[in-house]
């Protein structure tokens, strides 16, 4: 049991390391789309989240869940986008609408709050659905 918890803890740390860089990617994209390109905060949020989703998928595939082999990276990418990607975009848009639109919070601070809120669900879905163990066993690289 401790060994299993240790593996989950290490994976959680890797997930968060990738996520921390992804936050930077998302905030930079959001700032550029919003302030640089003048796009409204909701469309800019959706686009920035998708940029971060793609970034995070690539690193999770090669780093966080590198020990779980898959027949098709494209299938995993689609699963990632249709689960954590859609949840992240939907969650971000809903919470941004509340925090920025209704409460007047700064859009970058609000975006950080939405990212933290979606993180735990994204880890569980990624671990159990997107990067699931094949055949009930792990493939060690």
Secondary structure, 3 states (H helix, E strand, C coil): CHHHHHHHHHHHHHHHHHHHHHHHHHHHHHHHHHHHCCCCHHHHHHHHHHHHHHHHHHHHHHHHCCCCCCCCHHHHHHHHHHHHHHHHHHHHHHHHHHHHHHCCCCHHHHHHHHHHHHHHHHHHHHHHHHCCCHHHCCCCC
